[in-house]
Amino acid sequence: MVLLDNDSFLNSLNKLYTTHKTKGSVWVTMKRFVESDDNPKHKKGEKVEKTDDEEPKCLIRATDGRKKISTIVPQKDVQLFQSSYKNIILSHYDNLKKIQKTPKVEQKKKPAARKAN
């Protein structure tokens, strides 16, 4: 998985949507990013200092099944990132298929059988 800065991620995401314009899917996931001690980038025995005043971050991943990209968005950049992300989504919104609704067949209810007294 490739960790990109926010602008590069948005450009790559735009390219992913463009390449899959006629066929294929792109999945985007978002979740809270938490630094952990078991992160493979940290050396063994090295502890991550946890502070309560640490700024929350959001991990955003996108994949088409072959290519994977990701970015980490700090809280201060969320508004700018979301507005750029919204523009990309809206520009590729017309690529979605319309779901064909099948007409529901109404079943006639049978009248309840009356018991003779």
C-alpha positions in Angstrom: 0.0 0.0 0.0 1.3 3.4 -0.9 1.0 6.2 1.6 0.7 9.5 -0.2 0.2 13.1 0.9 -3.3 14.5 0.6 -3.0 16.2 -2.8 -1.3 13.2 -4.4 -3.9 10.9 -3.0 -6.7 13.0 -4.4 -5.0 13.0 -7.9 -4.5 9.2 -7.7 -8.1 8.7 -6.6 -9.3 10.8 -9.6 -7.2 8.7 -11.9 -8.6 5.5 -10.3 -12.2 6.7 -10.9 -11.3 7.7 -14.5 -9.7 4.4 -15.4 -12.8 2.6 -14.1 -15.3 4.9 -15.7 -16.9 2.2 -17.9 -16.1 -1.0 -16.0 -14.9 -1.9 -12.6 -15.3 -0.6 -9.0 -13.3 1.6 -6.6 -13.6 1.1 -2.9 -12.9 3.9 -0.4 -12.6 3.4 3.3 -12.2 5.9 6.1 -11.3 5.2 9.8 -9.6 6.9 12.7 -5.9 6.6 12.7 -4.2 5.6 15.9 -0.5 5.3 16.4 0.4 2.0 17.9 3.5 0.2 19.3 3.1 -2.7 16.8 3.5 -0.5 13.8 6.1 -2.1 11.5 7.8 1.3 10.9 8.9 1.5 14.5 12.0 -0.3 15.6 11.7 -3.2 18.1 11.8 -1.9 21.6 11.0 1.6 20.6 8.0 3.0 22.4 5.6 5.5 20.9 4.9 8.3 23.3 1.1 8.7 23.7 -0.2 12.1 24.7 -3.7 13.1 25.4 -3.4 16.3 23.4 -2.4 14.4 20.2 -4.4 15.7 17.2 -6.9 13.1 15.8 -6.2 11.8 12.3 -8.2 10.0 9.7 -6.8 7.1 7.6 -8.3 7.0 4.1 -7.7 4.1 1.8 -8.8 3.5 -1.8 -8.4 0.4 -4.0 -9.6 -1.0 -7.2 -8.6 -4.5 -6.3 -5.2 -4.2 -7.9 -3.8 -0.8 -6.9 -4.0 0.4 -3.3 -3.4 4.0 -2.1 -3.8 5.7 1.3 -3.3 8.9 3.1 -3.5 10.3 6.6 -5.5 13.5 7.1 -4.9 15.5 10.2 -7.9 17.2 11.9 -6.8 20.7 10.8 -6.9 19.7 7.1 -10.2 17.8 7.2 -12.5 20.6 5.8 -10.2 21.2 2.8 -9.8 17.5 2.1 -13.5 16.8 2.3 -14.4 19.6 -0.1 -11.8 18.4 -2.6 -13.0 14.8 -2.1 -16.6 15.9 -2.6 -15.7 17.5 -6.0 -14.0 14.3 -7.2 -17.1 12.2 -6.1 -19.5 14.6 -7.8 -17.5 14.7 -11.0 -17.6 10.9 -11.3 -21.1 10.5 -9.9 -22.6 10.1 -13.4 -20.7 6.8 -13.8 -22.9 5.0 -11.3 -25.4 2.5 -12.6 -29.1 3.2 -12.0 -30.8 0.3 -10.2 -33.6 -1.1 -12.2 -36.6 -1.5 -9.9 -38.8 -4.5 -10.7 -42.5 -3.9 -10.3 -43.9 -5.6 -7.3 -46.6 -8.1 -8.0 -49.5 -7.6 -5.7 -51.0 -10.8 -4.4 -54.7 -10.8 -3.8 -55.6 -11.8 -0.3 -57.9 -14.7 0.1 -61.0 -14.0 2.1 -61.0 -15.8 5.4 -63.1 -18.9 5.5 -66.1 -18.5 7.8 -67.0 -21.2 10.2 -70.6 -22.3 10.4 -72.0 -22.3 13.9 
